[in-house]
Amino acid sequence: MQFYDEVKITIESGKWGNGLASGRREAGAPFWWPSGGDGGKGGAIIIKANKDENTLLEYKYKKVFKAKNGEDGRTKDQYGADAEDFMITVPVETLIKDAETGRILHHFTKDQEERIALPGGEWGKGNIHFKDAVNQYPNFYLLGEPGQKAEIILELQLLGDVGLIGNPSVGKSSLINCAAATKAKVAEYHFTTLVPNLGSVSVGDFRYNMVDIPGLIKGAADGKGLGNDFLRHVLKSRIFAMVMDMARFDEGIQETIDLFDEITYYVEDKFLSEAEDYNFEFEVDGDLISFSVYVAGELFMSKRVVFVLNKYDLINDEELVEEYQKQLVGRLSIYLEENGFSLIPEHIIRKNIFVTSAGTYFGVGEWIRALAEILKKTPVLALPEIESTEVFEAADEEEMISDITEGEKQVLVKNDYLDEVSSKYTNVYLIQNPEVCRLVFIIPRGNEEAELRFWKQMQQRGFIELFEQFGIRKGDVLKVRSYYEGHEDRYIVF
């Protein structure tokens, strides 16, 4: 099953137009002068949040989004036309994530908030910019920088203050229907809910969101049932409302308690795989129960926990309800003890048990009012996010230059880039640096003036000195790593 609260798309910004080298001479003008204009800017990829959007379904079929290239520069000091930026619209509460690393690049929280996902290319200068006291008639220009390409994940966050968690067919959809006056689909078979339902609950002037998570079963974290597609929405809730079907007695209780293991496994896999020191705790705060995660002694995540015994109308017997609560307290205590957690006093557990019937609205009003009071006492603790504004990531300085002579020289000789004689005295080095990459990619090949400017730029920015310190000599070959997808690495002679 594919659920379209998360989509992977490819985005590509536009190339900046090339500059132009041209001369201008008109009647009555005694001297020729440079008149080549700049290229137009390449279109950027911009992602914008819109409160009127509520799904990522638009990106189910269209997966590639590309901005247009800027126009090349023109004669008579005319610049090429700029390309329009390409706008992608997403709902508020959408994450942008790097598809390769999973790193969170941005989190949209406000309507009309914008983020430049990929800027358009730069440079593309015409020869009108290079006239100086020494060179009155420059005959070179700079190429426009290629656009950038990336794969990103758009992930819609369903921010429910209360997450209804439970096995299939325990009545979660029915509960959200009567608590929030929604119309979620219900039926007598498992997995009726295939996408989360979000409803708004009003208690006086206080409002909160409730999300109905599709039924989880033991092994969901390993892909069983509907898999773990929905576990991430569970973690966005401030209260875990563990819903169980009273008609299933002991079996229903144990299945619900087992879901704590699924949540634990998911948190470990998604957030704690590289953490060396972490632990899970069940804690008591006054009359409230919290399920918390600590990393290196610092609080990482904390969720309130309540238990909802649903379908009272099928029991309609106070003695059976009392027995059910007693069994829940006993089974939960065994689970806590077996997993090394501190025991929770019985009276605290009982204060966080609510008996409801979605079919007859029994106990629903009391339950939603209690949830409102718990939320007022519960601070918002978001999962940590990693912001990144870097488009390119440079290698560490010690990794910026690598001697690749042994493996690369034979390839260059074979492809006639080096001849046999000169290759004996030549070494080959891999240069990994975004700034060097940009400088190399905007040089028009074969233009001596442009190449002379390139080496001056390299000198001014300290790269020449760095290369010489590493032992690179005149005549050695530099293989400059390309940071532009679809463009091969470039070779230059030092």
C-alpha positions as CSV (number, residue, x, y, z in Angstrom):
1,M,0.0,0.0,0.0
2,Q,1.2,3.5,-0.8
3,F,0.0,6.4,1.4
4,Y,0.3,9.9,-0.1
5,D,1.1,11.8,3.0
6,E,4.7,11.2,1.8
7,V,6.1,11.5,-1.7
8,K,9.5,11.5,-3.3
9,I,10.0,13.9,-6.1
10,T,12.9,15.1,-8.2
11,I,13.5,18.9,-8.5
12,E,15.9,20.7,-10.9
13,S,16.6,24.4,-11.0
14,G,17.4,26.3,-14.2
15,K,20.8,27.0,-15.7
16,W,21.9,30.6,-15.7
17,G,22.2,31.9,-19.3
18,N,25.7,32.3,-20.7
19,G,27.3,35.7,-21.0
20,L,28.4,37.1,-24.3
21,A,31.6,38.5,-25.7
22,S,30.9,41.1,-28.4
23,G,32.1,44.5,-29.5
24,R,30.1,47.5,-30.4
25,R,31.0,50.2,-32.9
26,E,28.6,52.7,-34.3
27,A,28.8,55.6,-36.7
28,G,30.6,58.5,-35.1
29,A,32.1,56.4,-32.3
30,P,35.9,56.4,-32.6
31,F,36.6,53.2,-30.6
32,W,35.3,49.7,-30.3
33,W,34.2,48.8,-26.8
34,P,32.8,45.6,-25.1
35,S,29.0,45.3,-25.2
36,G,28.2,41.6,-24.4
37,G,25.5,41.3,-21.9
38,D,24.9,38.9,-19.0
39,G,22.8,35.8,-19.2
40,G,19.4,35.7,-17.5
41,K,19.1,34.0,-14.1
42,G,18.0,30.4,-14.0
43,G,14.7,29.6,-12.4
44,A,14.8,28.5,-8.8
45,I,12.6,25.8,-7.2
46,I,10.5,27.4,-4.5
47,I,8.3,25.4,-2.2
48,K,5.4,27.3,-0.6
49,A,2.9,26.4,2.1
50,N,-0.8,27.0,1.6
51,K,-3.4,26.5,4.3
52,D,-6.0,25.6,1.6
53,E,-4.0,22.5,0.6
54,N,-4.5,19.4,2.7
55,T,-2.9,16.6,0.7
56,L,0.1,15.7,-1.4
57,L,-2.0,13.7,-3.8
58,E,-1.0,16.1,-6.6
59,Y,2.4,14.6,-6.6
60,K,1.3,11.0,-6.9
61,Y,1.8,11.0,-10.7
62,K,4.0,13.9,-11.5
63,K,7.4,13.3,-9.9
64,V,9.8,15.6,-11.8
65,F,9.7,19.4,-11.5
66,K,12.2,21.5,-13.5
67,A,12.6,25.2,-13.7
68,K,13.5,26.9,-17.1
69,N,17.0,28.1,-18.0
70,G,17.8,31.8,-18.3
71,E,18.4,33.2,-21.8
72,D,22.0,33.9,-23.0
73,G,23.3,37.4,-23.0
74,R,22.9,39.6,-26.1
75,T,24.8,42.3,-28.0
76,K,24.5,46.0,-27.3
77,D,24.7,45.7,-23.5
78,Q,21.5,43.7,-23.4
79,Y,21.0,41.0,-20.8
80,G,19.2,37.7,-21.4
81,A,15.7,37.3,-19.9
82,D,15.4,35.8,-16.5
83,A,13.5,32.5,-16.2
84,E,10.5,32.3,-13.9
85,D,10.9,30.5,-10.6
86,F,9.0,27.2,-10.4
87,M,6.6,27.1,-7.5
88,I,5.6,23.9,-5.7
89,T,2.6,24.3,-3.3
90,V,2.3,22.0,-0.2
91,P,0.0,22.0,2.9
92,V,1.1,23.7,6.1
93,E,2.9,21.2,8.4
94,T,4.9,19.6,5.5
95,L,8.5,18.6,6.0
96,I,11.1,18.8,3.2
97,K,13.6,15.9,3.7
98,D,16.7,14.9,1.8
99,A,15.8,11.7,0.1
100,E,19.3,10.2,0.5
101,T,20.0,11.0,4.1
102,G,16.6,11.5,5.5
103,R,17.7,14.8,7.0
104,I,15.0,17.4,7.6
105,L,15.7,20.5,5.5
106,H,12.7,22.6,6.5
107,H,9.4,22.4,8.3
108,F,6.5,24.6,7.1
109,T,4.5,25.9,10.0
110,K,2.8,29.0,8.6
111,D,0.5,29.9,5.7
112,Q,2.3,31.4,2.7
113,E,5.7,30.5,4.1
114,E,8.3,30.0,1.3
115,R,11.5,28.1,1.1
116,I,14.0,28.1,-1.8
117,A,14.6,24.4,-2.3
118,L,17.2,24.9,-5.1
119,P,18.5,28.2,-6.3
120,G,19.0,28.9,-10.0
121,G,22.5,29.0,-11.4
122,E,24.7,32.1,-11.2
123,W,27.5,33.9,-13.0
124,G,26.9,34.1,-16.8
125,K,28.7,37.4,-17.1
126,G,29.2,39.2,-20.4
127,N,32.5,41.0,-21.4
128,I,31.1,44.4,-20.4
129,H,32.1,43.6,-16.8
130,F,35.8,42.8,-17.5
131,K,37.0,46.1,-19.0
132,D,39.8,47.7,-16.9
133,A,42.7,50.0,-17.2
134,V,44.9,47.2,-18.5
135,N,42.5,45.3,-20.7
136,Q,40.3,47.8,-22.5
137,Y,38.8,45.3,-24.9
138,P,38.2,42.0,-23.1
139,N,37.3,39.2,-25.5
140,F,35.9,36.7,-23.0
141,Y,32.7,35.9,-21.0
142,L,31.7,33.5,-18.4
143,L,29.3,30.6,-18.8
144,G,26.2,30.3,-16.7
145,E,26.3,27.9,-13.8
146,P,24.4,24.7,-14.4
147,G,21.1,24.2,-12.5
148,Q,21.1,21.9,-9.5
149,K,19.2,18.7,-9.2
150,A,18.0,16.8,-6.1
151,E,15.6,14.2,-4.8
152,I,13.6,15.3,-1.9
153,I,10.8,13.8,0.2
154,L,7.7,15.8,1.1
155,E,6.1,14.5,4.2
156,L,2.8,15.8,5.6
157,Q,2.6,15.9,9.3
158,L,-0.8,15.2,10.9
159,L,-0.5,17.1,14.1
160,G,-3.1,15.6,16.3
161,D,-2.9,16.6,19.9
162,V,-4.5,13.3,20.8
163,G,-3.6,10.2,18.8
164,L,-6.1,7.3,19.0
165,I,-3.9,4.1,19.0
166,G,-5.2,0.6,18.9
167,N,-5.7,-2.6,17.0
168,P,-8.0,-2.8,14.0
169,S,-11.8,-2.6,14.7
170,V,-11.6,-1.3,18.3
171,G,-13.7,1.6,17.4
172,K,-11.2,4.5,16.9
173,S,-13.0,5.9,13.8
174,S,-16.3,5.7,15.6
175,L,-14.8,7.6,18.6
176,I,-13.4,10.4,16.5
177,N,-16.8,10.6,14.7
178,C,-18.7,11.3,17.9
179,A,-16.0,13.3,19.6
180,A,-15.2,15.6,16.7
181,A,-18.4,15.4,14.6
182,T,-16.5,13.9,11.6
183,K,-17.6,11.3,9.1
184,A,-14.7,8.8,9.1
185,K,-15.5,5.5,7.4
186,V,-16.4,2.6,9.7
187,A,-17.3,-1.0,9.0
188,E,-17.3,-4.5,10.6
189,Y,-14.0,-5.6,9.0
190,H,-10.3,-4.9,9.8
191,F,-8.3,-2.1,8.2
192,T,-11.4,0.0,7.2
193,T,-9.3,3.1,8.0
194,L,-6.5,3.3,5.3
195,V,-5.6,6.9,5.9
196,P,-5.5,8.8,9.2
197,N,-8.6,10.9,10.0
198,L,-8.1,14.3,11.6
199,G,-10.9,15.9,13.6
200,S,-11.2,19.1,15.7
201,V,-12.7,18.7,19.2
202,S,-14.3,21.7,21.1
203,V,-14.5,21.8,24.9
204,G,-15.9,25.2,25.7
205,D,-13.5,27.7,24.3
206,F,-10.7,25.1,24.1
207,R,-10.0,23.3,20.9
208,Y,-7.7,20.5,20.1
209,N,-7.1,18.0,17.3
210,M,-7.6,14.3,17.4
211,V,-6.1,11.9,14.9
212,D,-7.4,8.4,14.2
213,I,-4.4,6.3,13.4
214,P,-5.1,3.3,11.1
215,G,-5.1,0.1,13.1
216,L,-1.7,-1.2,14.3
217,I,-0.9,-4.8,15.0
218,K,2.0,-6.6,16.6
219,G,4.9,-6.5,14.1
220,A,3.8,-3.2,12.5
221,A,7.3,-1.8,13.0
222,D,8.5,-4.6,10.8
223,G,5.9,-4.0,8.1
224,K,3.1,-6.3,9.1
225,G,-0.5,-5.2,8.6
226,L,-0.4,-1.7,7.2
227,G,3.2,-1.5,8.2
228,N,4.8,1.4,10.0
229,D,3.6,4.1,7.6
230,F,1.4,5.6,10.3
231,L,3.7,5.3,13.3
232,R,5.3,8.7,12.6
233,H,1.9,10.3,13.0
234,V,1.6,8.7,16.4
235,L,4.7,10.5,17.5
236,K,3.3,13.9,16.6
237,S,0.5,13.5,19.2
238,R,0.9,14.9,22.7
239,I,-1.4,12.2,24.2
240,F,-1.4,8.5,23.4
241,A,-5.0,7.4,23.8
242,M,-4.7,3.6,23.8
243,V,-8.1,2.3,22.6
244,M,-9.2,-1.3,23.3
245,D,-12.4,-3.3,22.5
246,M,-13.9,-4.4,25.8
247,A,-15.7,-7.3,24.1
248,R,-12.3,-9.0,23.5
249,F,-11.4,-9.1,27.2
250,D,-7.9,-10.4,28.0
251,E,-6.8,-10.7,24.3
252,G,-7.7,-7.1,23.6
253,I,-5.8,-5.9,26.7
254,Q,-2.5,-7.7,25.8
255,E,-2.6,-6.7,22.1
256,T,-2.9,-3.0,23.1
257,I,-0.1,-3.2,25.6
258,D,2.1,-4.9,22.9
259,L,1.7,-1.7,20.8
260,F,4.1,0.0,23.2
261,D,6.8,-2.3,21.8
262,E,6.0,-1.3,18.2
263,I,6.3,2.4,19.1
264,T,9.6,1.7,20.9
265,Y,11.0,-0.2,18.0
266,Y,10.0,2.5,15.5
267,V,11.6,5.3,17.7
268,E,14.8,3.3,18.0
269,D,15.0,2.6,14.2
270,K,14.1,6.2,13.0
271,F,15.8,8.4,15.7
272,L,18.1,6.5,17.9
273,S,20.1,4.2,15.5
274,E,23.3,6.3,16.1
275,A,22.6,7.1,19.8
276,E,24.8,5.2,22.3
277,D,23.0,6.2,25.5
278,Y,19.2,6.2,25.6
279,N,16.4,4.8,27.6
280,F,12.6,4.6,27.7
281,E,10.6,5.4,30.8
282,F,7.1,5.3,32.1
283,E,6.8,8.3,34.5
284,V,4.2,9.7,36.9
285,D,3.6,13.4,37.0
286,G,0.9,14.1,39.6
287,D,-2.1,12.1,38.4
288,L,-0.7,11.8,34.8
289,I,1.2,9.0,33.1
290,S,4.0,9.8,30.6
291,F,5.9,7.6,28.2
292,S,9.3,9.3,27.8
293,V,12.5,8.8,25.9
294,Y,15.9,10.1,27.2
295,V,19.0,10.5,25.1
296,A,22.3,11.0,27.0
297,G,20.2,12.0,30.0
298,E,18.3,14.7,28.2
299,L,14.5,14.4,27.5
300,F,14.0,13.6,23.8
301,M,10.3,12.8,23.7
302,S,7.5,12.6,26.2
303,K,3.8,11.6,25.6
304,R,0.9,11.5,28.0
305,V,-0.8,8.1,28.1
306,V,-4.5,7.3,28.7
307,F,-6.5,4.1,28.3
308,V,-9.9,4.0,26.6
309,L,-12.1,1.0,27.2
310,N,-14.5,1.3,24.2
311,K,-17.7,-0.5,23.2
312,Y,-19.3,-0.4,26.7
313,D,-22.7,-0.9,25.0
314,L,-21.6,-4.5,24.2
315,I,-20.9,-5.2,27.9
316,N,-23.3,-3.0,29.8
317,D,-22.2,-4.5,33.1
318,E,-20.4,-2.6,35.8
319,E,-18.9,-5.7,37.4
320,L,-17.4,-6.7,34.0
321,V,-16.0,-3.2,33.6
322,E,-14.4,-3.4,37.0
323,E,-12.9,-6.8,36.2
324,Y,-11.6,-5.4,32.9
325,Q,-9.9,-2.5,34.6
326,K,-8.4,-4.9,37.2
327,Q,-7.0,-7.0,34.4
328,L,-5.6,-4.0,32.6
329,V,-3.8,-2.8,35.7
330,G,-2.4,-6.3,36.3
331,R,-1.2,-6.8,32.7
332,L,0.3,-3.3,32.5
333,S,2.2,-3.9,35.8
334,I,3.6,-7.2,34.5
335,Y,4.7,-5.5,31.2
336,L,6.4,-2.7,33.2
337,E,8.2,-5.1,35.5
338,E,9.3,-7.5,32.7
339,N,10.8,-4.6,30.7
340,G,12.6,-2.9,33.6
341,F,10.3,0.1,34.0
342,S,9.2,1.6,37.3
343,L,5.8,0.4,38.5
344,I,2.9,2.8,38.3
345,P,0.6,2.9,41.4
346,E,-2.8,1.3,40.7
347,H,-4.8,4.4,41.6
348,I,-2.8,6.4,39.0
349,I,-3.5,3.9,36.3
350,R,-7.2,3.9,37.2
351,K,-7.4,7.7,37.0
352,N,-6.3,7.5,33.4
353,I,-8.8,4.8,32.3
354,F,-11.9,6.0,30.6
355,V,-14.9,3.8,29.7
356,T,-16.7,4.9,26.5
357,S,-19.2,3.7,23.9
358,A,-19.0,5.4,20.5
359,G,-22.3,3.8,19.6
360,T,-24.3,5.4,22.4
361,Y,-21.9,8.3,23.3
362,F,-21.6,6.8,26.8
363,G,-18.6,8.4,28.6
364,V,-17.4,10.3,25.5
365,G,-18.1,13.8,27.0
366,E,-16.3,13.0,30.2
367,W,-13.4,11.6,28.2
368,I,-12.9,14.6,25.8
369,R,-13.2,17.0,28.8
370,A,-10.5,15.1,30.6
371,L,-8.2,15.2,27.5
372,A,-8.6,19.0,27.4
373,E,-7.4,19.3,31.0
374,I,-4.5,17.0,30.3
375,L,-3.4,19.0,27.2
376,K,-3.5,22.2,29.2
377,K,-0.9,20.6,31.6
378,T,1.2,19.2,28.7
379,P,3.9,21.3,27.1
380,V,4.6,20.9,23.4
381,L,7.9,19.0,22.9
382,A,8.6,18.6,19.2
383,L,11.0,16.0,17.8
384,P,14.3,17.6,17.0
385,E,14.9,18.8,13.4
386,I,18.1,19.6,11.6
387,E,18.1,22.7,9.5
388,S,20.4,22.9,6.5
389,T,21.0,25.8,4.2
390,E,23.9,24.3,2.4
391,V,23.2,23.3,-1.2
392,F,26.6,21.7,-1.6
393,E,28.6,20.1,1.1
394,A,32.4,20.4,0.8
395,A,34.7,17.7,1.8
396,D,36.8,18.2,5.0
397,E,40.0,20.2,4.2
398,E,42.1,17.1,4.7
399,E,39.9,15.2,2.2
400,M,39.7,18.1,-0.3
401,I,42.8,16.9,-2.2
402,S,43.5,13.3,-2.9
403,D,46.3,11.7,-4.9
404,I,44.7,9.5,-7.5
405,T,47.6,9.1,-9.8
406,E,47.9,5.3,-9.7
407,G,44.4,4.6,-10.8
408,E,43.7,7.6,-13.0
409,K,46.8,8.1,-15.0
410,Q,46.3,5.0,-17.2
411,V,42.8,6.2,-18.0
412,L,44.0,9.6,-19.1
413,V,46.8,8.1,-21.3
414,K,44.3,5.7,-22.9
415,N,41.9,8.5,-23.7
416,D,44.8,10.7,-25.1
417,Y,44.5,13.3,-22.4
418,L,48.1,12.6,-21.6
419,D,50.9,11.3,-23.8
420,E,53.1,8.5,-22.7
421,V,56.2,10.6,-22.3
422,S,54.8,13.5,-20.3
423,S,52.7,11.1,-18.1
424,K,55.9,9.8,-16.5
425,Y,56.4,13.2,-14.8
426,T,52.7,13.9,-14.1
427,N,50.6,13.2,-11.1
428,V,46.8,13.3,-10.9
429,Y,44.8,14.7,-8.0
430,L,41.1,14.7,-7.1
431,I,39.9,18.1,-5.9
432,Q,36.6,18.1,-4.0
433,N,35.4,21.6,-3.3
434,P,32.2,23.3,-4.4
435,E,33.8,26.7,-4.9
436,V,36.5,25.3,-7.2
437,C,33.8,23.3,-9.0
438,R,31.9,26.5,-9.7
439,L,34.9,28.4,-11.0
440,V,35.8,25.5,-13.4
441,F,32.3,25.1,-14.8
442,I,31.9,28.8,-15.8
443,I,35.1,28.9,-17.9
444,P,34.6,28.8,-21.7
445,R,37.1,26.2,-22.8
446,G,39.9,27.4,-25.1
447,N,39.7,31.1,-24.2
448,E,43.1,32.2,-22.8
449,E,41.7,35.4,-21.3
450,A,39.0,33.5,-19.4
451,E,41.5,30.9,-18.2
452,L,43.9,33.6,-17.0
453,R,41.1,35.2,-15.0
454,F,40.3,31.7,-13.5
455,W,43.8,31.3,-12.2
456,K,43.8,34.8,-10.7
457,Q,40.6,33.9,-8.9
458,M,42.2,30.7,-7.6
459,Q,45.2,32.7,-6.4
460,Q,43.1,35.3,-4.6
461,R,41.0,32.6,-2.9
462,G,44.1,30.8,-1.6
463,F,43.7,27.6,-3.6
464,I,47.0,27.9,-5.4
465,E,48.9,28.1,-2.1
466,L,47.0,25.2,-0.7
467,F,47.7,23.0,-3.8
468,E,51.4,23.9,-3.7
469,Q,51.6,23.0,0.0
470,F,50.1,19.6,-0.8
471,G,52.9,19.0,-3.3
472,I,51.0,19.7,-6.6
473,R,53.4,20.9,-9.2
474,K,53.0,22.8,-12.5
475,G,51.8,20.4,-15.2
476,D,50.0,18.0,-12.8
477,V,46.4,17.2,-13.7
478,L,43.5,18.2,-11.4
479,K,40.3,16.2,-11.6
480,V,37.7,18.6,-10.2
481,R,34.7,16.8,-8.8
482,S,31.4,17.9,-10.3
483,Y,28.7,18.9,-7.8
484,Y,26.1,19.1,-10.6
485,E,24.1,16.0,-11.2
486,G,24.2,15.0,-14.9
487,H,27.6,16.8,-15.4
488,E,30.8,14.9,-15.4
489,D,34.0,15.8,-13.5
490,R,36.3,18.2,-15.2
491,Y,40.0,17.9,-15.8
492,I,42.4,20.9,-15.8
493,V,46.1,21.2,-15.9
494,F,47.7,23.0,-13.0
